C-alpha cells in the first residue's frame, strides 16, 4: 500500500515519512504545487496511492490576511483537488486542518461535527 504524503520537508510530512518507511511517498515544492494543479495530478498518478495524507498548507496566519489568494489556493483549492482525485480513484484522504476554523468560544474541545466559524482568512 502506497501512502502519498504532501508537505515535502515540513515537520509533519517528515515525521510521517519516518514512521511509514518505504510505504510513504513524500511530495512537496518544487514539483508539487497546489497553484499548478497539473503537478498535483501528475504526482498522484505516479504514486497511485491507497491513502493520501495532506500535510501541505499555507501556514502564515497573519500573511493570509494580505495574500488571501495564496492562502486559498493552498488551504482550500489544493485539498479540494486532492479530494476529487481520491474520490475518483478510491483512495482515502486524511486532511490535516487547524483550530483556526473555529472561533474559540465553545468553552470545550471541538470535534469534526462542530460548525466552523473562522475569524480570518487563514481559517476560512
N, C-alpha and C positions, 0 to 999 in steps of 0.2 A: 504494500500500500504506500503510495506516494503522498506526502503532505507538503503542500506548497505554502510557504510562509513568506508573507510580504513584509516589508520594512527593512530589508537589506541588512545593514550592520547596526541597526538600532538595538537598544538594550534587550527588549523583549524578543525580537527575532533571533538575536544571538543566543539567548538562553534557551529558546525553543529548539534551535538547531542543535545545540549541545545535548539537550535531553533526548531529542528524537533520532539522533545519529544519521545513519545512511538513508533513512526513510524521508528525511526532510530535504526539500529543495528550497533554498532561500533566494529570494529575488528582491532587488531594490534599484535605486538610482545609481548611476545612469543605466539605461537599458530597460527599466520597468518604471514607467511614469504614468500616473493617472491622467495627466494632461495630454498624453499620447495613447489613446485607447488601443491603437494597433499594437503597441508594445506590451500591453497587458494581455491582449488576446493571444499574441504570439507566445508569451511565457506560459500562459495557461495551456495552450495546445501542446507545447513542448514537454510540459511536466505531466500532463494527463492525470491530474491529482484526484484522489478519492476524498481528500479533505483540503480545504483552504483556510488558513488562519491569517486574517487580515490584521497585521500589526503595524501597518503603514498609516501615518496620519500627519496632518498639519498640526503641529503642537504649539505654535506661537499664539498663546491666548490673547495677548494684547495686540500683536501684529494682525490677527484675524480681523480686528475692527477696521483696519485701514486697507487690508488686502483680502476682502471678503471673497472675491472670485477664486483666488488661490486656495483659500480655506475650503470653499465649497467643492472645488474640484477634488481635493484630497479626502475630505471627510464626508462628502455626500455622493458626488458623481462616481468616484472610484469604487466605493463599496457597492453602489448600485450596479455598476458594470460587473463586479465580481459575483454579485447575487444572480444576475442574469446568466452568466457563464456557468455557475454552479447548478442552477436550476435546469439549464439545457443539457448538462452532462450527467446529472445525478450526483454530483459531488456535494459534500456537506460544507457549509460555510460557518466559521467561527469568527465573529467580528468583535474586536476589542474596542470598546467605547470609552466614554469619560463621564464622570459625575457632573460635568458642566451641562448635561442635558436636563438636569433638574434644577429647581430654584433654591433648594436647601431649606425650605420652610416646613417640611413634613415633620421634623422632630423625631424621626425614627429612620432606620435603614430603608433604603429604596430597593425595589426589585424590578424585574423586567416588565411587570404588568402595570407599574405606576405610570400615570400620564407624565409626559415630558413638559417642561416649561423653561426652556433655555433663556438665560438673561443676556446673551450676547451672541455674536456671530459664531464664535468658537463652538458653542454648544448646540447651535442650530444645525 
